[in-house]
Amino acid sequence: MTTNDAMLDAWKRQLDAAMRLTEVVIEGSERMREVQLEAAAAAHADAVATQQALAKAATPEALLRIQTEWLAANQKKSMAYWKALYDAAAETHAAMAECIGASLPKNR
């Protein structure tokens, strides 16, 4: 193998690794966007339902109950949201590390 062939092969491997890494990053970004859109849609639906419940509340106790339930549910949903984002980021990071590791030259 000539020096030019070796350089061309190394260049091709680098470009291939860069393309695979770009694909992994895009897929991770899309997953994070899906998590965000799902959370936004759920938050909107919850807000509408809570507004309707508040409009129907007739006593201070009912308002307090609605507020307490809303706060507790939001805390759980918030934790689930951040966990889903963390999981998507961690999976993306692992896939990136795998791509980078696969692109390293093998010891001969």
DASULMO-V564005 format. One record per residue. RES is the residue in three letters. SS is DSSP state (A for helix, B for strand, O for the rest). PHI is phi as a letter, one per 20 degrees, with the letter a starting at -180 (none if undefined). PSI is psi in whole degrees, -180 to 180 (NA if undefined). Layout:
BEGIN
res;ss;phi;psi
RES;SS;PHI;PSI
RES;SS;PHI;PSI
END
This chain:
BEGIN
res;ss;phi;psi
MET;O;none;131
THR;O;e;167
THR;A;f;-40
ASN;A;f;-40
ASP;A;f;-41
ALA;A;f;-41
MET;A;f;-41
LEU;A;f;-42
ASP;A;f;-43
ALA;A;f;-41
TRP;A;f;-44
LYS;A;f;-43
ARG;A;f;-41
GLN;A;f;-45
LEU;A;f;-40
ASP;A;f;-44
ALA;A;f;-41
ALA;A;f;-39
MET;A;f;-42
ARG;A;f;-41
LEU;A;f;-41
THR;A;f;-42
GLU;A;f;-42
VAL;A;f;-44
VAL;A;f;-42
ILE;A;f;-44
GLU;A;f;-41
GLY;A;f;-41
SER;A;f;-40
GLU;A;f;-40
ARG;A;f;-43
MET;A;f;-37
ARG;A;f;-40
GLU;A;f;-44
VAL;A;f;-44
GLN;A;f;-43
LEU;A;f;-41
GLU;A;f;-43
ALA;A;f;-41
ALA;A;f;-43
ALA;A;f;-43
ALA;A;f;-41
ALA;A;f;-40
HIS;A;f;-46
ALA;A;f;-42
ASP;A;f;-40
ALA;A;f;-43
VAL;A;f;-46
ALA;A;f;-40
THR;A;f;-41
GLN;A;g;-42
GLN;A;f;-41
ALA;A;f;-40
LEU;A;f;-39
ALA;A;f;-30
LYS;A;e;-13
ALA;O;f;134
ALA;O;d;-10
THR;O;c;159
PRO;A;g;-33
GLU;A;f;-41
ALA;A;f;-41
LEU;A;f;-43
LEU;A;f;-42
ARG;A;f;-46
ILE;A;f;-45
GLN;A;f;-44
THR;A;f;-45
GLU;A;f;-40
TRP;A;f;-45
LEU;A;f;-44
ALA;A;f;-44
ALA;A;f;-40
ASN;A;f;-37
GLN;A;f;-46
LYS;A;f;-45
LYS;A;f;-36
SER;A;f;-45
MET;A;f;-40
ALA;A;f;-39
TYR;A;f;-50
TRP;A;f;-34
LYS;A;f;-42
ALA;A;f;-41
LEU;A;f;-43
TYR;A;f;-46
ASP;A;f;-44
ALA;A;f;-42
ALA;A;f;-41
ALA;A;f;-42
GLU;A;f;-40
THR;A;f;-44
HIS;A;f;-44
ALA;A;f;-42
ALA;A;f;-37
MET;A;f;-44
ALA;A;f;-39
GLU;A;f;-42
CYS;A;f;-44
ILE;A;f;-44
GLY;A;f;-38
ALA;A;f;-25
SER;A;e;-10
LEU;O;f;143
PRO;O;f;144
LYS;O;e;141
ASN;O;f;135
ARG;O;d;NA
END
